Amino acid sequence: MRRLSLALTFLLSLLCGPGFAQSGPVQTALQAHAEQIADPSRRTIQPVLDDLAASGAAGMPRFLEAWADKRALRRDSDGLFFLGERDGDSYPLLSVEDGSAVGTALRDDITELKPNAGVRRLIATALVQFQLNDPDPDRRLAALDALTRNPTPDLLAPLRASIENEENRTIRARKEALDRLITIRFGTDPARRIEAIEWMAARISLEARAALNNVLTTDTIVGPAPDGANVARVLTPGEDIPEADALALLAEAGLEVATVSRAARDAALVDAIDGGRIAGRPIATLDTEAARWDAYDALAEAGTVPPRPAETAIAELLAATPILAVYDEPDPAVTAAAETALAEIEARVARAEAADLALDALSLASIYFLAAIGLAITFGVMGVINMAHGEFIMIGAYTGYVVQSIVPDYTLSLVVALPLAFVVAGAAGVALERLVIRHLAHRPLETLLATFGISIMLQQIFKNIFGTQAVPLTSPDWLAGAWVLNDVVGISYIRIAIFVLAAIFLAVLVYILRRTRLGLEVRAVTQNPGMAASLGVDPDKVGMATFALGSGIAGVAGVAIGLFAQVTSEMGSAYIVQSFMTVVVGGVGSVFGTLAGAGMIGGLQKGIEWLNPSNTLAAQTYMILFIILFIQVRPRGIVPQKGRFAA
């Protein structure tokens, strides 16, 4: 029966075409070590893998992957190797040369190659050597990722060899960095390791810091240092190591002060009772701890019980027994270089963290500037405390959401939403000014209460229209991601766009206020409304135009803020307090004062959050307290109005 099966298999191979049994470079290399591949062991397979890697056959990585995954097959009738998995009573066979289908074989004629875990690890190492030189850049990057996760000294030589022929600059840089990392960890040449450590000193990546920290790992030993030990430092109990931990280490080494517990003392005293006395002392007098210890000490002097150690015994033992931190790395030159490099990296990381904090503060200041500049204009010109200013921000955000619902292209919808939000929020501002604020002129308390009520009303209206859940305002793909300088410094593209938008509005507002008739009239009304009116300027129209401009800018700010924050009916209330603080701190009615105030508040908030990252509410509280103190010193703000160019 078996002969019949073999005959049928042979006939099937003839029918499947000449490529089925033909030998290629992969098959040829495999046949040279057929028996070792069929029955591998960890002790004998490495030379075989080296020879397979040296063959340079294009299809060899495919076979190694299949072999490691237990998908490699050997046909018993002729000893040829194939790829495939069992399907019922037969095996669909794939060529080891190109993975193409080359026929089938019966189960009785196939042996599955199932290497053990140790052999599979060696196969994976050999496979990485192929992948490092793979024509596909993605496969080379995947190999580098795998090697970074599990570096081995065996791959150091092939990694270095692959660097010479690497044309992709990014991949070449990663290979060079990985070369240094593996050299630091597994290199045998001290000079080359020190060179790699010094190269790492100019980097701040997590991998660099991890590699250097790995060199500086220590073990704690008790007693004199062994010959040739690379001592990092002597640990001082109570400073470098808790005294309790130091005593525990001494106890593990068999060095400890024999103490007498209260239970042992009491047992010894009971055993020493003689005629109602202990060590000549009546039992009735031993009613305090001090008296009992005195009686025990008397017994110790008589030699009947072990004496208590002196009070200074523990301190003397700790002083007499050194506790050392010894580097696991035996070469002092290598550890000294690693310490120097790590100190340089930590200093560079500190500077990078400061730069990252500054970018965060600048980004937050841009947001506060956009949110507050409209309020600064209306507050400065009309003296109106508009508590509904935050709702203009909300109106702009919801305008962007509605536009995005109609225009699915996110870039086009953003282009449409920005000017439309300006118009819609500006129109809402004009309506508020015409219907409410102009009738409450020079009545600040009534204006504050009225705008506060309108703020609540607008929130409820938008809640009824759009619901209580946050709605999405999606940014275009070109605003996704972040600009990353290194492992520490980075900022999202959305925040960069908001910074650019704030700079544009700053330039436009400065131009309007300094170079246009509207700006001249606004500055005139701001400084002296009566004189401006006597010269033909209509304060009511100027106030309306100013309110439209300030409200429109708030709407644009709402679109920008909605791209990274939740769009809800309450979103405006989250910025109204910061907006007022920005205006008051910067200087009422001053564009550059608002800019300065936004910078101060943004930087102050980020600085406090950095000092106390776990409590955002505390950061807000400290910031408000600081601003209160600042206003006491400069009640007119950073840039107070004065002279002809107050705006």
C-alpha positions in Angstrom: 0.0 0.0 0.0 2.8 2.4 0.9 4.5 1.6 -2.4 1.3 2.5 -4.2 1.1 5.8 -2.4 4.6 6.7 -3.3 3.9 5.8 -6.9 0.9 8.0 -7.0 2.9 10.8 -5.4 5.6 10.5 -8.1 2.9 10.6 -10.9 1.4 13.7 -9.3 4.8 15.4 -9.3 5.2 14.6 -13.0 1.8 16.1 -13.8 2.4 19.2 -11.8 5.1 20.5 -14.1 8.9 20.6 -14.2 9.2 23.4 -11.6 7.9 21.0 -8.9 11.1 18.9 -8.6 13.6 21.3 -10.0 16.3 22.5 -7.7 17.0 26.2 -7.0 19.5 28.1 -4.9 17.4 27.7 -1.7 16.8 24.0 -2.3 20.5 23.5 -3.1 21.6 25.2 0.2 19.0 23.2 2.2 20.1 19.9 0.7 23.7 20.6 1.7 22.5 20.3 5.4 19.4 18.2 4.9 19.8 15.9 7.9 20.7 18.7 10.3 17.7 20.7 9.2 15.4 17.7 9.5 16.7 17.0 13.0 18.1 20.2 14.4 19.7 20.8 17.9 20.7 24.0 19.4 24.3 22.9 19.7 24.7 22.0 16.0 22.4 24.2 14.1 24.3 27.5 14.2 26.9 26.6 11.5 24.0 25.5 9.3 22.2 28.8 9.8 25.5 30.7 9.1 25.9 28.7 5.8 22.2 29.4 4.9 22.7 33.1 5.5 25.9 33.2 3.5 24.1 31.6 0.5 22.4 34.9 -0.3 19.4 33.1 -1.8 16.5 35.5 -2.3 13.9 33.0 -1.1 15.8 31.9 2.0 14.1 34.4 4.4 10.7 32.9 3.4 11.9 29.4 4.3 13.4 30.5 7.6 10.1 32.2 8.6 8.2 29.1 7.7 10.7 26.9 9.6 10.4 29.1 12.7 6.6 29.0 12.4 6.6 25.2 11.9 5.3 25.4 8.4 8.4 23.8 6.7 8.0 20.3 5.3 10.3 17.6 4.0 9.2 15.0 1.5 10.4 11.5 2.5 10.5 10.0 -0.9 13.2 12.4 -2.3 14.3 14.5 0.7 13.2 17.8 -0.9 12.0 20.7 1.3 8.7 22.5 0.8 6.4 25.0 2.6 2.9 24.2 3.5 0.3 23.0 6.1 -1.7 19.9 6.4 -5.1 19.8 4.7 -6.9 16.6 5.6 -4.9 13.6 4.4 -2.6 15.6 2.1 -0.3 18.6 2.1 -0.6 21.4 -0.5 3.1 22.1 -1.3 4.6 25.5 -1.9 8.0 26.0 -3.5 10.9 27.1 -1.2 12.2 29.3 -4.0 9.2 31.6 -4.6 6.3 30.3 -2.5 4.3 29.2 -5.6 2.0 26.2 -5.5 3.8 23.1 -6.8 1.4 20.3 -6.1 0.3 18.1 -3.2 1.7 15.2 -1.3 0.1 12.5 0.8 0.4 12.7 4.6 2.5 9.5 4.8 5.2 11.0 2.6 5.7 14.2 4.5 7.6 15.1 7.7 6.8 18.3 9.4 9.8 20.2 10.6 9.2 21.3 14.2 12.2 22.9 15.8 12.3 23.5 19.6 12.2 26.9 21.2 16.0 27.2 21.4 16.4 26.5 17.7 13.6 28.8 16.8 15.4 31.7 18.6 18.5 31.0 16.5 16.4 30.9 13.4 14.9 34.2 14.3 18.4 35.7 14.7 19.5 34.4 11.3 16.3 35.8 9.8 17.0 39.2 11.1 20.3 39.1 9.1 18.3 38.7 5.9 15.8 41.4 6.9 18.5 44.0 7.6 19.4 43.9 3.9 16.0 43.3 2.5 15.2 45.5 -0.5 11.9 46.5 1.1 12.5 49.5 3.5 9.5 48.5 5.7 11.0 45.0 6.2 14.3 46.6 7.2 12.6 48.8 9.7 10.7 45.9 11.1 14.0 44.0 11.5 15.4 47.0 13.4 12.3 47.2 15.6 12.7 43.5 16.4 16.4 43.9 17.1 15.8 46.9 19.4 13.3 44.9 21.4 15.6 41.9 21.7 19.2 42.8 21.0 21.8 40.0 20.9 25.6 40.2 20.4 25.4 37.7 17.6 23.8 40.3 15.3 26.3 43.0 16.0 28.6 42.0 13.1 25.8 41.6 10.4 24.3 44.9 11.6 27.5 46.7 11.1 27.9 45.0 7.7 24.5 46.2 6.6 25.3 49.9 7.4 27.8 50.2 4.6 25.3 49.4 1.9 22.3 51.3 3.4 21.2 54.1 1.2 18.1 55.3 3.1 19.4 58.0 5.4 16.7 57.5 8.1 17.2 53.7 8.2 21.0 54.2 8.2 20.8 56.5 11.2 18.7 54.0 13.1 21.2 51.2 12.2 24.1 53.4 13.4 22.3 54.2 16.7 21.4 50.5 17.2 25.0 49.5 16.5 26.1 51.8 19.3 23.4 50.5 21.7 24.4 46.9 21.1 28.1 47.8 21.3 27.6 49.5 24.7 25.7 46.5 26.1 27.5 43.5 24.5 30.7 44.8 23.0 34.0 43.3 24.1 36.4 46.1 23.1 36.5 48.7 25.9 37.7 51.4 23.5 34.9 50.8 21.1 32.3 50.7 23.9 33.6 54.1 25.3 33.4 55.5 21.8 29.8 54.4 21.5 29.0 55.8 25.0 30.5 59.2 24.0 28.4 59.1 20.8 25.3 58.5 22.9 26.1 61.6 25.0 24.9 63.8 22.2 21.4 62.1 22.2 18.5 62.4 24.5 16.5 59.4 23.3 15.0 56.9 25.7 17.1 54.1 24.2 20.3 56.1 24.8 19.4 56.7 28.5 18.3 53.1 29.0 21.6 51.8 27.5 23.7 54.1 29.8 21.6 53.2 32.8 22.1 49.6 32.0 25.9 50.1 32.1 25.6 51.8 35.5 23.5 49.1 37.3 24.9 48.2 40.7 24.8 45.5 43.3 25.0 46.0 47.0 27.6 44.1 49.0 28.5 44.1 52.7 32.1 44.1 53.8 35.4 44.9 52.0 35.2 45.0 48.2 36.4 41.9 46.4 39.6 42.1 44.3 38.9 43.8 41.0 35.5 45.0 42.0 34.4 48.3 40.3 33.1 50.2 43.3 30.5 52.9 42.5 30.3 54.4 46.0 30.2 53.6 49.7 26.6 53.8 51.0 26.1 55.8 54.2 23.3 54.4 56.4 20.6 57.0 57.0 21.7 59.0 53.9 22.2 56.7 50.9 20.3 53.8 52.4 17.7 53.6 55.2 19.3 52.4 58.4 16.7 49.5 58.7 17.7 48.3 55.2 21.4 48.5 56.1 20.8 46.4 59.2 18.8 43.9 57.1 21.8 43.6 54.7 24.1 43.1 57.7 21.8 40.4 59.1 21.8 38.6 55.7 25.6 38.6 55.9 25.5 37.1 59.4 26.4 40.4 61.1 24.0 41.6 63.6 23.8 42.9 67.2 22.2 40.3 69.5 19.4 42.1 71.2 17.2 41.0 74.1 13.5 41.3 73.5 11.0 42.1 76.3 9.6 38.6 76.1 13.0 37.0 76.6 13.7 39.5 79.4 10.5 38.6 81.3 11.1 34.9 80.8 14.6 35.3 82.3 13.3 37.3 85.2 10.6 34.6 86.0 13.3 31.9 85.9 15.4 33.9 88.3 12.8 34.3 91.1 14.3 33.2 94.4 12.3 33.7 97.6 10.2 36.5 96.3 13.2 38.3 94.9 15.0 38.7 91.6 18.7 39.6 91.8 18.1 40.7 95.4 15.2 43.0 94.4 11.7 42.4 95.8 9.3 41.4 93.0 6.9 44.1 94.1 9.4 46.8 93.2 9.7 45.6 89.6 6.5 47.4 88.5 8.2 49.6 85.8 10.1 48.8 82.6 13.2 50.6 83.9 13.1 48.5 87.1 12.8 45.2 85.1 15.7 46.1 82.9 17.8 47.0 85.9 17.1 43.6 87.4 17.9 41.9 84.1 21.2 43.9 83.9 22.0 42.7 87.5 21.5 39.1 86.4 23.7 39.7 83.4 26.5 41.0 85.6 26.1 37.8 87.7 26.6 35.8 84.5 23.2 34.1 84.6 21.7 35.6 81.4 23.3 37.1 78.2 24.1 40.8 78.6 22.3 43.5 76.6 24.3 45.1 73.9 25.6 48.6 74.5 23.4 51.5 73.2 26.1 52.3 70.7 26.6 48.8 69.5 24.4 49.2 66.4 26.1 52.4 65.4 29.5 50.9 65.9 28.6 47.9 63.8 27.3 50.1 61.0 30.4 52.2 61.2 32.8 49.3 61.2 31.1 47.4 58.3 31.2 49.0 54.9 28.2 48.7 52.6 29.3 49.2 49.0 27.4 49.7 45.7 29.5 47.8 43.1 29.0 48.2 39.4 28.0 45.1 37.5 30.2 46.4 34.7 33.8 45.5 35.7 35.7 48.1 33.6 36.0 51.5 35.5 36.8 53.4 32.3 33.5 52.3 30.8 31.4 53.2 33.9 33.2 56.6 34.2 32.4 57.4 30.5 28.8 56.3 31.0 28.4 58.5 34.1 29.8 61.5 32.2 27.6 60.8 29.2 24.5 60.3 31.3 25.1 63.6 33.2 25.4 65.4 29.8 22.2 63.8 28.6 20.3 64.7 31.8 21.4 68.3 31.4 20.3 68.3 27.7 17.0 66.7 28.7 16.4 69.4 31.3 16.9 72.0 28.6 14.6 70.2 26.2 11.9 69.9 28.9 12.2 73.7 29.4 11.8 74.2 25.7 8.8 71.9 25.6 7.3 73.7 28.5 7.8 77.0 26.7 6.1 75.7 23.6 3.1 74.5 25.7 2.9 78.0 27.4 3.1 79.7 24.0 0.4 77.5 22.6 -1.9 78.1 25.6 -1.1 81.9 25.4 -2.2 81.8 21.7 -5.5 80.3 22.7 -6.1 82.8 25.5 -5.2 85.6 23.1 -7.7 84.5 20.6 -10.4 84.1 23.2 -9.6 87.4 24.9 -8.8 89.9 22.1 -12.4 90.4 21.2 -13.3 91.1 24.8 -10.3 93.5 25.2 -11.7 95.6 22.3 -15.3 95.7 23.5 -14.3 96.2 27.1 -11.8 98.9 26.2 -14.0 100.9 23.9 -17.4 100.5 25.6 -16.5 99.6 29.2 -19.0 96.8 29.0 -18.4 93.7 31.2 -19.8 91.2 28.8 -20.3 87.9 30.6 -21.8 86.3 27.4 -18.4 86.7 25.5 -17.7 83.0 26.1 -20.9 82.1 24.3 -19.7 83.8 21.1 -16.8 81.3 21.3 -19.4 78.6 21.6 -21.4 80.0 18.6 -18.2 79.9 16.5 -17.5 76.3 17.4 -21.0 75.2 16.6 -20.9 77.1 13.3 -17.8 75.0 12.4 -19.7 71.8 13.4 -22.7 72.7 11.2 -20.5 73.6 8.2 -18.6 70.3 8.7 -21.9 68.4 8.7 -22.7 70.0 5.3 -19.3 70.0 3.7 -17.6 66.6 4.3 -14.2 67.7 3.1 -12.5 68.8 6.3 -10.1 71.2 4.7 -12.8 73.0 2.7 -15.1 73.0 5.6 -12.5 74.7 7.7 -11.9 77.3 5.0 -15.7 78.0 5.0 -16.2 77.8 8.7 -13.6 80.4 9.8 -15.1 83.4 7.9 -18.7 82.2 8.5 -18.0 81.9 12.2 -16.8 85.5 12.2 -20.0 86.6 10.5 -22.4 84.6 12.6 -20.7 85.5 15.9 -20.3 89.1 14.8 -24.0 89.3 14.0 -24.9 87.8 17.3 -22.7 90.4 19.0 -24.4 93.2 17.1 -27.8 91.9 18.1 -26.7 91.8 21.7 -25.4 95.3 21.6 -28.4 96.8 19.8 -31.1 94.9 21.8 -29.6 95.0 25.3 -26.3 96.7 25.9 -27.0 100.1 24.4 -30.1 100.4 26.6 -27.9 99.8 29.7 -25.1 102.3 28.9 -23.1 103.4 31.9 -24.9 101.0 34.1 -22.1 98.3 34.7 -23.9 96.3 37.3 -27.1 95.9 35.3 -25.0 95.1 32.2 -23.1 92.4 34.0 -26.3 90.8 35.3 -28.0 91.0 31.9 -25.2 89.5 29.9 -24.8 86.8 32.6 -28.5 85.9 32.1 -28.1 85.9 28.3 -25.1 83.6 28.7 -27.2 81.1 30.5 -30.0 81.5 28.0 -27.7 80.9 25.0 -26.3 77.8 26.7 -29.7 76.4 27.1 -30.8 77.2 23.6 -27.8 75.5 22.1 -28.3 72.6 24.4 -31.8 72.2 23.2 -30.7 72.4 19.6 -27.6 70.2 19.6 -28.1 68.1 22.8 -26.1 67.8 25.9 -23.4 65.5 24.5 -20.2 66.9 22.9 -20.2 67.1 19.1 -17.1 66.5 17.0 -15.2 69.2 15.1 -12.6 67.2 13.2 -9.4 68.7 12.0 -8.1 68.0 8.5 -5.5 65.3 8.0 -2.7 67.8 7.5 -3.3 69.1 11.0 -3.1 65.6 12.5 -0.1 64.5 14.4 2.6 66.6 15.9 5.9 68.3 15.1 8.4 66.2 17.1 11.9 67.5 17.5 13.1 64.7 19.8 11.8 62.4 22.5 11.1 65.3 24.8 10.1 68.3 22.6 7.0 68.2 20.5 3.9 70.2 19.7 0.7 69.3 17.8 0.1 70.8 14.4 -3.3 72.1 15.6 -1.6 74.2 18.2 0.9 75.5 15.7 -2.0 76.5 13.5 -3.7 78.3 16.4 -0.5 80.1 17.0 -0.3 81.2 13.4 -4.0 82.2 13.5 -3.3 84.3 16.6 -0.3 86.0 14.9 -2.5 86.8 11.9 -5.2 88.4 14.0 -2.6 90.4 15.9 -1.2 91.8 12.7 -4.7 92.5 11.3 -5.9 94.2 14.4 -2.8 96.3 14.7 -3.3 97.4 11.1 -7.0 98.2 11.6 -6.4 100.2 14.8 -3.3 102.1 13.5 -4.0 102.5 9.8 -7.7 102.7 9.2 -10.4 105.3 9.9 -12.3 102.7 12.1 -9.2 102.2 14.1 -8.8 106.0 14.6 -12.4 106.3 15.7 -12.1 103.4 18.0 -9.0 104.8 19.7 -10.7 108.2 19.9 -13.8 106.8 21.6 -11.6 104.7 23.9 -9.6 107.7 25.2 -12.3 110.4 25.2 -15.8 109.6 24.0 -17.1 113.1 24.6 -14.4 114.8 22.6 -14.7 112.1 19.8 -18.5 112.9 19.6 -17.9 116.6 19.4 -15.6 116.0 16.4 -18.3 114.1 14.5 -17.6 110.5 15.6 -20.7 108.6 16.4 -19.9 106.6 19.6 -22.9 104.3 19.1 -21.9 103.2 15.6 -18.3 102.8 16.7 -19.5 100.7 19.7 -21.6 98.6 17.4 -18.8 98.0 14.9 -16.4 97.3 17.8 -18.8 94.8 19.3 -19.2 93.1 15.9 -15.4 92.9 15.5 -14.8 91.5 19.0 -17.6 89.0 18.8 -16.5 87.9 15.3 -13.0 87.2 16.6 -14.4 85.2 19.4 -16.3 83.1 16.9 -13.1 82.4 15.0 -11.5 81.5 18.3 -14.3 79.0 18.9 -13.6 77.2 15.6 -9.9 77.0 16.5 -10.5 75.8 20.0 -13.1 73.3 18.9 -10.5 71.5 16.8 -8.8 70.1 19.9 -11.4 70.6 22.7 -14.9 69.3 23.2 -17.6 71.4 21.5 -20.4 71.7 24.1 -22.9 74.4 25.1 -20.7 75.1 28.2 -17.4 75.4 26.4 -17.4 79.2 26.5 -17.7 79.4 30.2 -14.3 77.6 30.5 -12.6 80.5 28.8 -14.5 83.6 30.2 -12.6 83.8 33.4 -9.2 83.5 31.7 -10.3 86.0 29.1 -11.1 88.6 31.7 -7.9 87.9 33.6 -6.0 88.3 30.3 -7.6 91.6 29.6 -7.2 93.0 33.1 -3.6 91.8 33.5 -2.5 93.0 30.1 -4.2 96.4 30.2 -7.8 97.3 29.2 -8.2 98.3 25.6 -4.7 97.4 24.5 -4.0 94.8 21.8 -0.4 94.4 22.9 -1.4 94.4 26.5 -3.8 91.5 25.8 -0.9 89.7 24.1 1.3 90.3 27.1 -1.4 89.2 29.5 -2.1 86.1 27.5 1.6 85.3 27.5 1.9 85.8 31.3 -1.2 83.8 32.2 -0.4 81.0 29.7 3.2 80.8 31.0 2.1 81.0 34.6 -0.5 78.3 34.3 1.9 75.9 32.6 4.6 76.6 35.1 2.3 76.0 38.0 1.0 72.8 36.4 4.6 71.6 35.9 5.4 72.2 39.5 2.2 70.5 40.6 1.1 68.2 37.8 -1.3 66.1 39.9 -3.7 68.9 40.9 -5.0 71.1 38.1 -7.5 72.9 40.4 -4.7 73.9 42.7 -2.8 75.3 39.7 -5.8 77.5 38.8 -6.1 78.7 42.4 -2.4 79.6 42.6 -2.7 81.4 39.3 -5.6 83.5 40.5 -3.9 84.4 43.7 -0.8 85.5 41.8 -2.8 87.7 39.5 -4.6 89.3 42.4 -1.2 90.2 43.9 0.0 91.4 40.5 -3.0 93.7 40.1 -2.2 95.2 43.5 1.2 96.2 42.1 0.1 97.2 38.6 -3.6 98.0 38.8 -3.6 99.3 35.2 -2.0 96.2 33.7 1.2 95.4 31.9 0.5 97.9 29.1 -1.7 100.7 30.5 -3.4 103.1 28.2 -1.5 106.4 27.9 -0.7 109.0 25.3 -2.2 109.2 21.8 -1.6 105.6 20.8 -3.5 103.9 23.6 -4.7 101.1 21.4 
